[in-house]
Amino acid sequence: MKEKVFKDPVHGFVYVYEPLILELIDSKEMQRLRRVKQLGLSYLTYHGGEHSRFAHSLGTYEVTRRILEGLDKKGQLFLSKKEQLLALTSALLHDLGHSPFSHSLEGVFSLRHEAWTNKIILGDTQVNKVLSKVGSNFPKEVTEVIKGIHSNKLIIDLISSQIDADRTDYLLRDSKAIGVSYGNFDLERIIRVMVPTKDGIFFRKEGMHSIEAYILARYSMYWQVYFHPTSRSGEIILRNLFKRAKALYKSGEDICLPNEFTNLFEDKLLVKDYLNLDDSVLFFLFQKWTSSSDIILSDLSSRILNRSLFKRIEVDSNDDDLYSQLSSLLVEAGINPEYYLELDCPSDISYDYYQPNSNHKKNPIYLVDKRGEKVELSQISDPVRAVAGKRVRYNIYYPRDLIEKVEGLAERFKNLLDSYK
C-alpha cells in the first residue's frame, strides 16, 4: 500500500505500510482507546497528562517497526514476513483491553485488562475479523505473544520484556506530555545495539550506558510520576468511590445506574458491554453521583471532579496497629475509615536482576561482547545494581478537611501520627 503516516510528538511520524495495520487502527475497538487516558488520574498532578492509550499503542507499534527496520538493515532480521506482521500487530494491540482508570476499576470489579485484551481479539469484533484475514489461527497467535507464551521468544521480547517497545514508548511519551525530563534516554542507540537471538534480544556490551540511562529513567518515572502521592490519592479516592457504588448497588440502593452499566456492577460484562466503557461515560456517572443522597458516594464523586484530595503522611512500615488506632479515631468522629483511610504501599521493580534459582517474571537483560560471551546487566553495572530489586514505600492517606471539622480530632490525629515517627 502507499505509505500512510501519523504525526507523532515523540517519534516524529508513525509509518504504516501494511493495509492490515491500517484496518486495525481504524477498527472501533482501537478507536475506543482515544477515549481512555494513558495516565489515568495523573493529570491531577501533571495537567499535561491527558494523552490517550491510542497514542501509546501507535507509539509501541512504531518502536517495534523501527526495531525490525534496524535489524533488517544490519542483516539480522531472522523473521518471516508473517512473523514480522505478528510482531507489529501484537505491538499495536497490546493495550486493547484497558478500561478507563484501569488500576482503580480493576481493584473493585472483576476486570483484568490483559484478559479483556484476549477476549476482544478472539471475540466477535472488527479486530478479530481483520486479523483472521491472515489466517484463522492468527488472532490466537497475537494473544499468545501478548501473554508471553508464544514459541518465538524474539517476538515476545520485542513486545514484553524488561526493555521493550511498550516500556520505551510510554516512558518517552509520558515524560514529554507532562513536561519532565526523568523519562528521557537514547532510544535510537538502544535499537542500534540490539542483538537478536533464538533466546530473545541481547544487547552489545558497548551500549551498556544507554541501557543504564533507560533503567534509571524507568526508576525515576515510577517514583516521581506514576507513584506520585497526589496521583495515588486520586486513585485511592476513585477506587473507594467504585467500592461504595458497588456496595450500595448490591444492597439494593438506587444509585441512578443506567441499564447499560448493570452488567458491570453484577460482574457479568460481555465484550460489547466492556467496549462501551471509556473515560466519558464514567465522568457522566461521577457527575450524577455528586447529587446522590448517599453522603459518601456524593462526597467521593465531588472529590474526583473537583480535585479535593486526601492528604498523606509517610510512615516507616506497614503498621497495622497505627492504622487500627487511626481508624478508631475516625469512627469516633463519624467518619467511615473504610472509605476515608488508606495505608498505601506502592512498589516497583525497576530492573529484576538475575538471581540463581529464582522465578523471574521477565528475562534479565544480557550484554554480549565481540566474542559472543554474555553477561547479565547488573553484574557489571553499578547504577543498575543500585536500583535493582523491589522498592516499597508506605503512606497513610486521610481526609484532613473532614478531620479539621471535628473539634479536637485534628490534634489527636496529629499526635498519634507523630508518636509513630
C-alpha positions as CSV (number, residue, x, y, z in Angstrom):
1,M,0.0,0.0,0.0
2,K,1.0,3.6,-0.3
3,E,2.8,4.9,2.8
4,K,0.5,6.2,5.5
5,V,1.9,8.5,8.2
6,F,0.6,9.8,11.5
7,K,2.3,12.8,13.0
8,D,3.6,11.9,16.5
9,P,5.0,14.2,19.2
10,V,7.5,11.5,20.4
11,H,8.7,9.7,17.2
12,G,8.1,12.4,14.6
13,F,6.0,10.1,12.5
14,V,4.3,6.8,12.8
15,Y,4.7,4.9,9.4
16,V,2.2,2.4,8.2
17,Y,3.0,0.2,5.1
18,E,0.6,-2.7,5.7
19,P,-3.1,-2.5,4.8
20,L,-3.9,-4.8,7.7
21,I,-2.3,-2.4,10.2
22,L,-4.3,0.5,8.9
23,E,-7.5,-1.6,9.1
24,L,-6.7,-2.4,12.8
25,I,-6.1,1.3,13.6
26,D,-9.4,2.2,12.0
27,S,-11.3,-0.5,13.9
28,K,-13.8,0.7,16.5
29,E,-12.0,-1.3,19.2
30,M,-8.8,0.6,18.6
31,Q,-10.7,3.9,18.2
32,R,-12.1,3.5,21.7
33,L,-8.6,3.9,23.1
34,R,-8.7,7.5,22.0
35,R,-11.3,8.0,24.8
36,V,-9.1,6.3,27.5
37,K,-6.4,8.4,29.1
38,Q,-3.0,6.7,29.2
39,L,-2.1,8.1,32.6
40,G,-5.5,7.8,34.3
41,L,-5.6,10.3,37.1
42,S,-2.0,11.6,36.8
43,Y,-3.5,14.8,35.2
44,L,-4.4,15.8,38.8
45,T,-0.7,16.2,39.4
46,Y,0.6,16.9,35.9
47,H,-2.0,18.7,33.9
48,G,-0.4,17.8,30.6
49,G,-1.0,14.1,31.2
50,E,-4.1,14.0,29.0
51,H,-2.8,11.8,26.2
52,S,-4.6,8.6,25.2
53,R,-3.9,4.9,25.2
54,F,-4.5,5.1,21.4
55,A,-1.4,7.4,21.1
56,H,0.7,5.0,23.1
57,S,-0.5,2.0,21.1
58,L,0.6,3.7,17.9
59,G,3.9,4.6,19.5
60,T,4.5,1.0,20.6
61,Y,3.8,-0.2,17.1
62,E,6.3,2.4,15.7
63,V,9.1,1.5,18.0
64,T,8.6,-2.2,17.0
65,R,8.6,-1.2,13.3
66,R,11.8,0.7,13.8
67,I,13.5,-2.1,15.6
68,L,12.6,-4.5,12.8
69,E,13.8,-2.0,10.2
70,G,17.0,-1.5,12.1
71,L,17.7,-5.3,12.3
72,D,16.8,-5.7,8.6
73,K,19.4,-3.0,7.6
74,K,22.1,-4.9,9.6
75,G,21.1,-8.2,8.0
76,Q,20.0,-9.6,11.4
77,L,16.2,-9.8,10.9
78,F,15.5,-13.5,11.2
79,L,11.7,-13.3,11.0
80,S,9.5,-14.2,8.1
81,K,7.0,-11.6,6.7
82,K,4.2,-13.2,8.6
83,E,6.3,-13.2,11.9
84,Q,7.1,-9.5,11.3
85,L,3.4,-8.8,10.9
86,L,2.7,-10.8,14.0
87,A,5.1,-8.6,16.0
88,L,3.6,-5.4,14.6
89,T,0.0,-6.3,15.2
90,S,0.8,-7.5,18.7
91,A,2.6,-4.3,19.5
92,L,-0.4,-2.2,18.2
93,L,-3.0,-4.3,20.1
94,H,-1.1,-5.0,23.4
95,D,-3.3,-2.5,25.4
96,L,-6.6,-3.1,23.6
97,G,-8.3,-4.3,26.7
98,H,-7.5,-1.4,29.0
99,S,-10.5,0.1,30.8
100,P,-10.7,3.7,31.9
101,F,-8.8,4.3,35.1
102,S,-7.7,0.6,34.8
103,H,-5.9,0.2,38.1
104,S,-8.8,1.7,40.2
105,L,-11.5,0.0,38.3
106,E,-9.8,-3.4,38.3
107,G,-9.3,-3.2,42.1
108,V,-13.1,-3.3,42.6
109,F,-14.6,-5.2,39.7
110,S,-13.7,-8.5,38.1
111,L,-11.7,-6.8,35.4
112,R,-8.2,-7.6,34.2
113,H,-7.1,-5.7,31.1
114,E,-4.8,-8.5,29.9
115,A,-7.8,-10.9,30.0
116,W,-10.0,-8.4,28.2
117,T,-7.4,-7.8,25.5
118,N,-7.6,-11.5,24.7
119,K,-11.4,-11.6,24.8
120,I,-11.6,-8.7,22.3
121,I,-9.0,-10.1,20.0
122,L,-10.7,-13.6,20.0
123,G,-14.3,-12.3,20.2
124,D,-16.9,-11.2,17.6
125,T,-15.1,-7.9,16.9
126,Q,-13.8,-5.9,14.0
127,V,-10.2,-6.5,15.2
128,N,-10.8,-10.3,15.1
129,K,-12.2,-10.1,11.6
130,V,-9.2,-8.1,10.3
131,L,-6.7,-10.4,12.0
132,S,-8.4,-13.5,10.6
133,K,-7.7,-12.3,7.1
134,V,-4.1,-13.5,7.7
135,G,-5.3,-16.9,8.9
136,S,-7.8,-18.5,11.2
137,N,-5.2,-19.1,13.9
138,F,-3.6,-15.6,13.6
139,P,-5.7,-13.9,16.3
140,K,-4.8,-16.7,18.7
141,E,-1.1,-16.2,17.9
142,V,-1.4,-12.5,18.6
143,T,-2.8,-13.2,22.1
144,E,0.0,-15.7,22.7
145,V,2.6,-13.0,22.0
146,I,0.8,-10.5,24.3
147,K,0.5,-13.1,27.1
148,G,4.2,-14.0,26.6
149,I,3.6,-17.7,25.8
150,H,4.3,-17.7,22.0
151,S,7.0,-20.1,20.8
152,N,9.0,-17.2,19.2
153,K,11.0,-15.6,22.1
154,L,12.3,-12.9,19.9
155,I,8.9,-11.5,19.1
156,I,7.9,-11.8,22.8
157,D,11.0,-9.8,23.8
158,L,10.1,-7.0,21.3
159,I,6.7,-6.6,23.0
160,S,7.1,-7.7,26.6
161,S,10.5,-7.8,28.3
162,Q,12.5,-5.6,30.7
163,I,13.4,-3.3,27.8
164,D,10.7,-3.5,25.1
165,A,8.7,-1.4,22.7
166,D,5.9,-0.9,25.2
167,R,8.1,0.4,28.0
168,T,10.3,2.6,25.9
169,D,7.4,4.3,24.3
170,Y,5.4,5.0,27.4
171,L,8.4,6.4,29.3
172,L,9.3,8.8,26.5
173,R,5.7,9.7,25.8
174,D,4.6,10.2,29.4
175,S,7.6,12.3,30.3
176,K,7.1,14.5,27.2
177,A,3.4,15.0,27.8
178,I,3.8,16.1,31.4
179,G,6.9,18.2,30.8
180,V,9.5,16.4,32.8
181,S,12.9,15.1,31.8
182,Y,13.0,12.0,34.0
183,G,12.0,9.6,31.3
184,N,14.5,10.6,28.6
185,F,17.0,8.1,27.2
186,D,18.6,7.4,23.8
187,L,16.1,5.0,22.1
188,E,17.9,5.1,18.8
189,R,21.2,3.9,20.4
190,I,19.4,1.1,22.2
191,I,17.9,-0.1,18.9
192,R,21.3,0.1,17.3
193,V,22.9,-2.2,19.9
194,M,20.2,-4.9,19.8
195,V,21.3,-8.4,19.0
196,P,18.5,-10.8,18.0
197,T,18.9,-14.5,19.1
198,K,16.7,-17.6,19.4
199,D,16.6,-16.9,23.1
200,G,15.3,-13.3,22.7
201,I,17.0,-10.0,22.4
202,F,20.5,-9.3,23.8
203,F,22.5,-6.1,23.6
204,R,26.0,-5.3,22.6
205,K,28.2,-4.5,25.6
206,E,29.3,-1.2,24.3
207,G,25.7,0.1,24.6
208,M,25.6,-0.5,28.3
209,H,25.4,3.1,29.3
210,S,22.4,3.8,27.1
211,I,20.6,0.9,28.8
212,E,21.7,2.2,32.2
213,A,20.0,5.5,31.3
214,Y,16.8,3.7,30.3
215,I,16.7,1.7,33.7
216,L,17.3,4.9,35.7
217,A,14.6,6.7,33.6
218,R,12.2,4.0,34.5
219,Y,13.1,4.2,38.2
220,S,12.6,8.0,38.2
221,M,9.3,7.9,36.3
222,Y,7.8,5.4,38.7
223,W,8.7,7.2,41.9
224,Q,8.4,10.8,40.5
225,V,5.3,10.3,38.3
226,Y,3.4,7.0,38.4
227,F,3.6,6.8,42.2
228,H,3.3,10.5,42.9
229,P,1.4,11.0,46.2
230,T,-1.1,13.3,44.6
231,S,-1.9,10.8,41.8
232,R,-2.1,8.0,44.3
233,S,-4.5,10.0,46.4
234,G,-6.8,10.4,43.5
235,E,-6.6,6.7,42.7
236,I,-7.4,5.7,46.2
237,I,-10.5,8.0,46.2
238,L,-11.6,6.7,42.9
239,R,-11.2,3.1,44.0
240,N,-13.2,3.8,47.1
241,L,-15.8,5.6,45.1
242,F,-16.3,2.5,42.9
243,K,-16.3,0.3,46.0
244,R,-19.0,2.5,47.6
245,A,-21.1,2.5,44.5
246,K,-20.9,-1.3,44.2
247,A,-21.8,-1.8,47.9
248,L,-24.9,0.4,47.5
249,Y,-25.9,-1.3,44.3
250,K,-25.5,-4.8,45.9
251,S,-27.6,-3.7,48.9
252,G,-30.5,-2.6,46.6
253,E,-29.9,1.1,46.9
254,D,-30.9,3.2,43.9
255,I,-27.7,4.9,42.6
256,C,-29.2,6.1,39.3
257,L,-27.3,3.5,37.4
258,P,-28.1,3.4,33.7
259,N,-29.1,0.0,32.4
260,E,-26.0,-0.4,30.3
261,F,-23.9,-0.4,33.4
262,T,-25.7,-3.1,35.4
263,N,-23.6,-5.9,34.0
264,L,-20.5,-4.1,35.3
265,F,-21.9,-4.0,38.8
266,E,-23.0,-7.6,38.6
267,D,-19.7,-8.8,37.3
268,K,-21.4,-10.1,34.1
269,L,-19.8,-8.0,31.5
270,L,-19.8,-9.1,27.9
271,V,-17.3,-7.9,25.3
272,K,-19.9,-5.5,23.8
273,D,-20.5,-4.0,27.3
274,Y,-16.8,-3.7,28.0
275,L,-16.2,-1.8,24.8
276,N,-18.7,0.8,25.9
277,L,-16.5,1.8,28.9
278,D,-14.4,4.9,28.4
279,D,-13.5,8.0,30.4
280,S,-16.5,10.0,29.3
281,V,-19.1,7.5,30.5
282,L,-17.5,7.2,33.9
283,F,-17.3,11.0,34.3
284,F,-21.0,11.1,33.4
285,L,-21.6,8.7,36.4
286,F,-19.5,10.8,38.7
287,Q,-21.5,13.9,37.8
288,K,-24.7,12.1,38.6
289,W,-23.4,10.7,41.8
290,T,-22.5,14.2,43.2
291,S,-26.3,14.6,43.7
292,S,-26.7,11.2,45.4
293,S,-28.5,11.0,48.7
294,D,-25.6,8.8,50.0
295,I,-23.2,11.3,51.6
296,I,-20.1,9.1,51.0
297,L,-20.9,8.5,47.3
298,S,-21.6,12.2,46.8
299,D,-18.5,13.3,48.6
300,L,-16.1,11.0,46.9
301,S,-17.5,11.9,43.5
302,S,-17.1,15.6,44.2
303,R,-13.5,15.0,45.3
304,I,-12.6,13.4,42.0
305,L,-14.3,16.0,39.9
306,N,-13.0,19.0,41.9
307,R,-9.6,17.7,42.9
308,S,-10.4,17.7,46.7
309,L,-7.9,15.0,47.5
310,F,-6.8,13.2,50.7
311,K,-3.6,14.3,52.4
312,R,-0.8,11.9,53.2
313,I,1.9,11.2,55.6
314,E,4.9,8.9,55.1
315,V,5.3,6.1,57.7
316,D,8.2,3.7,58.3
317,S,6.3,0.4,57.7
318,N,3.1,-1.4,57.1
319,D,1.9,-0.9,60.7
320,D,-1.5,-2.4,61.4
321,D,-1.5,-1.0,64.9
322,L,-1.2,2.6,63.7
323,Y,-3.9,2.0,61.1
324,S,-6.2,0.5,63.7
325,Q,-5.8,3.4,66.1
326,L,-6.4,6.0,63.4
327,S,-9.5,4.1,62.3
328,S,-10.9,4.2,65.8
329,L,-10.4,8.0,65.9
330,L,-12.3,8.4,62.6
331,V,-15.1,6.1,63.8
332,E,-15.5,8.2,66.9
333,A,-15.9,11.2,64.7
334,G,-18.5,9.6,62.5
335,I,-16.1,9.2,59.5
336,N,-16.1,5.8,57.9
337,P,-12.4,4.6,57.7
338,E,-13.3,2.0,55.0
339,Y,-13.6,4.9,52.6
340,Y,-11.5,7.6,54.2
341,L,-8.4,6.0,55.5
342,E,-5.8,4.1,53.4
343,L,-2.4,2.6,54.1
344,D,-0.8,2.6,50.7
345,C,2.3,0.6,49.8
346,P,3.4,1.4,46.2
347,S,6.2,-0.8,44.9
348,D,8.1,-1.4,41.7
349,I,11.0,-3.4,40.3
350,S,12.9,-1.1,38.1
351,Y,15.1,-4.0,37.0
352,D,14.5,-7.6,38.0
353,Y,18.2,-8.6,38.2
354,Y,19.4,-12.2,37.8
355,Q,19.2,-14.3,40.9
356,P,20.0,-18.0,40.6
357,N,17.1,-20.4,41.4
358,S,14.5,-17.5,41.5
359,N,11.4,-17.2,39.4
360,H,11.5,-14.2,37.0
361,K,8.5,-12.5,35.5
362,K,10.7,-11.3,32.7
363,N,14.1,-12.4,31.5
364,P,17.1,-10.4,32.7
365,I,19.0,-8.1,30.3
366,Y,22.1,-9.7,28.8
367,L,25.0,-7.9,27.2
368,V,27.3,-9.7,24.7
369,D,30.8,-8.8,23.8
370,K,32.6,-9.2,20.5
371,R,33.4,-12.8,21.2
372,G,29.7,-13.6,21.8
373,E,30.1,-14.1,25.5
374,K,27.1,-12.9,27.5
375,V,26.8,-11.3,31.0
376,E,23.8,-10.2,33.0
377,L,23.5,-6.4,33.2
378,S,23.6,-5.9,36.9
379,Q,26.7,-8.0,37.2
380,I,28.8,-5.2,35.6
381,S,26.6,-2.1,36.1
382,D,26.9,-0.3,39.4
383,P,23.9,2.1,38.7
384,V,21.6,-0.7,37.7
385,R,22.6,-2.8,40.7
386,A,21.9,0.2,42.9
387,V,18.3,0.5,41.8
388,A,17.6,-3.2,41.1
389,G,15.1,-5.2,43.2
390,K,11.9,-4.2,44.8
391,R,11.3,-0.8,46.4
392,V,8.4,-0.2,48.7
393,R,7.1,3.0,50.4
394,Y,4.4,3.4,52.9
395,N,2.0,6.3,53.1
396,I,-1.2,6.9,55.1
397,Y,-3.9,8.9,53.3
398,Y,-6.7,10.7,55.2
399,P,-9.3,13.5,54.7
400,R,-7.7,16.4,56.6
401,D,-10.6,18.7,55.6
402,L,-13.2,16.4,57.4
403,I,-10.9,15.8,60.4
404,E,-10.5,19.6,60.9
405,K,-14.3,20.0,61.1
406,V,-14.4,17.8,64.2
407,E,-13.3,19.6,67.4
408,G,-10.1,18.3,68.8
409,L,-9.8,15.5,66.3
410,A,-7.0,17.1,64.2
411,E,-4.8,17.4,67.2
412,R,-5.4,13.8,68.4
413,F,-4.8,12.6,64.9
414,K,-1.5,14.5,64.6
415,N,-0.3,13.4,68.0
416,L,-0.9,9.7,67.1
417,L,0.9,10.1,63.8
418,D,3.8,11.8,65.5
419,S,4.2,9.1,68.0
420,Y,4.9,6.6,65.3
421,K,7.6,8.7,63.5
